[in-house]
Amino acid sequence: MEIETPREFFDIVLPERFKPEKAEGIDVVVQVKITGLKGGDWTAEIKEQRMNVTNGVHPSPNLYVEITDSDFLDLVNEKLSAQKAFFTGRIKFKGDIVLALKLRDIGFL
């Protein structure tokens, strides 16, 4: 099944992909800004091996991620690797890059 919108990913797919057993010790607030027509702002709070995703902007996230809607969809549909997106400047992070890499392991990116 191909993911068609960021909203579909955050509302339906991410809860299924989330791997709480790999989230032990992770305590983070991630702000995701997706630009473009299908874009928007989402906040994911991961703490105590649980994840809560809401639509909107958090006042003080630990990690900020910005990406275009088309690159985001390529990323979550596995047409673009996170490493390639990062090294080509298609995804931008502010915050702890090591933490960003851990998010991939728990199914977030």
KAZIKA-V366770 format. One record per residue. N is the residue number from 0. BURIAL is 1 if it has 16 or more other C-alpha atoms within 10 Angstrom, else 0. D_FIRST is the distance of its C-alpha to the first C-alpha in whole Angstrom. Layout:
BEGIN
n->{N;N}
burial->{BURIAL;BURIAL}
d_first->{D_FIRST;D_FIRST}
END
This chain:
BEGIN
n->{0;1;2;3;4;5;6;7;8;9;10;11;12;13;14;15;16;17;18;19;20;21;22;23;24;25;26;27;28;29;30;31;32;33;34;35;36;37;38;39;40;41;42;43;44;45;46;47;48;49;50;51;52;53;54;55;56;57;58;59;60;61;62;63;64;65;66;67;68;69;70;71;72;73;74;75;76;77;78;79;80;81;82;83;84;85;86;87;88;89;90;91;92;93;94;95;96;97;98;99;100;101;102;103;104;105;106;107;108}
burial->{0;0;0;0;1;1;1;0;1;1;0;0;1;1;0;0;0;1;1;1;0;0;1;0;0;1;1;1;1;1;1;1;1;1;1;0;0;0;1;1;1;1;1;1;1;1;1;0;1;0;1;0;1;0;0;0;1;1;0;0;1;0;1;1;1;1;1;1;1;1;1;1;1;1;1;1;0;0;0;0;0;1;0;0;1;0;0;0;0;1;1;0;1;0;0;0;0;0;0;1;0;0;1;0;0;1;1;1;1}
d_first->{0;4;6;9;12;14;15;11;11;15;15;12;10;13;15;13;13;17;19;23;25;24;25;29;31;29;30;29;28;26;26;23;24;21;23;22;21;18;20;22;23;22;24;23;26;26;29;30;27;25;23;23;21;23;23;26;29;30;34;34;31;31;29;28;25;24;22;21;18;17;17;16;12;13;14;11;9;12;13;16;18;20;23;23;22;25;27;27;27;24;23;27;28;31;32;32;29;30;28;25;25;25;22;20;21;20;16;17;17}
END
